Amino acid sequence: MEPLNGKFQQLQKDAEAKIFHQNIFLVNEQAANEDIEQENNQNEPTALPELSKGSKGEMVMKAQRILKTTSDYVGYVDGDFGWVMEAAVQSFQRRSKVAITGIINDETWEALNQIPR
């Protein structure tokens, strides 16, 4: 039997690597497509969280940024729903003709999402 030259061995290694990568990425692509398909099959819109005094986090920051554009919120965008934020929400609700609760519920989120950014 004749020894293999380096060129043939490299081609074989490249082919093996290509097959390995195809198998890995194909599995991940199939899983991602299944996740997307599952998400698309849900006919219900994603519910936004109800925010009220004491709420914290990214969604509070989102609401604060929107309310800053309307000049209702004058505080820092810090993700903390305090009394300044509550007053801003009430002010926005009053002008938007939604129930004045000081709580960001579905009705208020809908009005906030109408604000151009």
C-alpha positions as CSV (number, residue, x, y, z in Angstrom):
1,M,0.0,0.0,0.0
2,E,1.3,3.4,-1.0
3,P,1.4,6.2,1.7
4,L,-1.0,9.1,1.2
5,N,0.5,12.5,0.3
6,G,-0.2,15.6,2.4
7,K,-2.4,17.2,-0.2
8,F,-4.9,14.3,-0.3
9,Q,-4.9,14.1,3.5
10,Q,-5.7,17.8,3.8
11,L,-8.6,17.5,1.3
12,Q,-10.0,14.6,3.4
13,K,-9.7,16.7,6.6
14,D,-11.4,19.6,4.9
15,A,-14.2,17.4,3.7
16,E,-14.6,16.0,7.2
17,A,-14.7,19.4,8.7
18,K,-17.3,20.6,6.2
19,I,-19.5,17.6,7.0
20,F,-19.1,18.3,10.7
21,H,-20.0,21.9,10.3
22,Q,-23.0,21.1,8.2
23,N,-24.3,18.7,10.8
24,I,-23.8,21.2,13.6
25,F,-25.3,24.2,11.9
26,L,-28.1,22.2,10.2
27,V,-29.3,21.0,13.6
28,N,-29.2,24.5,15.0
29,E,-30.9,25.9,12.0
30,Q,-33.7,23.3,12.2
31,A,-34.2,24.1,15.9
32,A,-34.3,27.9,15.2
33,N,-36.9,27.3,12.4
34,E,-39.0,25.2,14.7
35,D,-38.9,28.0,17.4
36,I,-39.9,30.6,14.8
37,E,-42.7,28.5,13.4
38,Q,-44.0,27.9,17.0
39,E,-43.9,31.7,17.7
40,N,-45.7,32.4,14.4
41,N,-48.4,29.9,15.2
42,Q,-49.5,31.9,18.2
43,N,-52.3,34.2,17.1
44,E,-52.4,36.1,20.4
45,P,-50.3,39.3,20.6
46,T,-47.6,39.4,23.3
47,A,-49.0,41.0,26.4
48,L,-47.0,43.9,27.8
49,P,-46.5,43.9,31.5
50,E,-48.7,46.0,33.8
51,L,-46.5,48.6,35.4
52,S,-47.3,50.5,38.6
53,K,-45.6,52.2,41.5
54,G,-42.8,50.0,42.7
55,S,-42.2,48.3,39.3
56,K,-38.6,48.2,38.1
57,G,-36.7,47.2,35.0
58,E,-36.3,47.6,31.3
59,M,-40.0,48.0,30.5
60,V,-40.2,50.9,33.0
61,M,-37.3,52.5,31.2
62,K,-39.0,52.1,27.9
63,A,-42.1,53.8,29.3
64,Q,-40.0,56.6,30.8
65,R,-38.3,57.2,27.5
66,I,-41.6,57.5,25.7
67,L,-43.1,59.8,28.4
68,K,-40.0,62.0,28.1
69,T,-40.8,62.6,24.4
70,T,-44.2,63.8,25.4
71,S,-42.8,66.0,28.2
72,D,-44.9,64.2,30.8
73,Y,-41.9,62.6,32.5
74,V,-39.2,64.9,33.8
75,G,-37.2,62.5,35.9
76,Y,-34.2,60.3,35.2
77,V,-34.6,57.2,33.0
78,D,-33.6,54.8,35.7
79,G,-36.1,52.0,35.4
80,D,-37.7,52.8,38.8
81,F,-41.5,53.5,38.8
82,G,-41.8,56.0,41.6
83,W,-44.1,58.8,42.4
84,V,-42.7,61.1,39.6
85,M,-43.4,58.3,37.1
86,E,-46.9,57.8,38.5
87,A,-47.7,61.5,38.1
88,A,-46.3,61.4,34.5
89,V,-48.5,58.4,33.7
90,Q,-51.6,60.1,35.1
91,S,-50.8,63.2,33.1
92,F,-50.4,61.2,29.9
93,Q,-53.6,59.3,30.6
94,R,-55.5,62.5,31.1
95,R,-54.4,63.9,27.8
96,S,-54.9,60.6,26.0
97,K,-58.4,60.2,27.3
98,V,-57.8,56.8,28.9
99,A,-58.7,55.8,32.4
100,I,-56.6,57.8,34.8
101,T,-55.1,55.2,37.1
102,G,-51.4,56.0,37.3
103,I,-50.9,52.4,36.2
104,I,-49.6,51.4,32.7
105,N,-52.0,48.7,31.6
106,D,-52.9,47.5,28.1
107,E,-55.0,50.6,27.3
108,T,-52.1,52.9,28.3
109,W,-49.5,50.8,26.5
110,E,-51.7,51.1,23.4
111,A,-51.8,54.9,23.7
112,L,-48.0,55.0,24.4
113,N,-47.3,53.0,21.3
114,Q,-49.1,55.6,19.2
115,I,-46.4,58.2,20.2
116,P,-44.0,58.7,17.3
117,R,-40.4,58.1,18.3
